[in-house]
């Protein structure tokens, strides 16, 4: 697994009501697919190798401890206000 892992909002119509976990490789922009990122995780080697070497699982495990959930909620609410629930 390489690239960016994103939790995104998406919707088939104008309502952004669905959450998805999506793996974006090669700097693919989720906005091109009408997906709004809510939370992202960089799993390219440059993100973890200096501290974790080849222990990507340990990097992901520790990543959960540094998420600012207040900011995630703020971004989610902003996304709903600007892209969904029309």
VENKA-V275845 format. One line per field, one symbol per residue. phi: phi as a letter, one per 40 degrees, with the letter a starting at -180 (. if undefined). Layout:
BEGIN
phi: ???
END
This chain:
BEGIN
phi: .bhbbbcbcaacbcccbbcabbcbbffcccccbgbbcbabbcbcdccbcccbfcccccdcdcdccbcccccccccccccccbbbfc
END
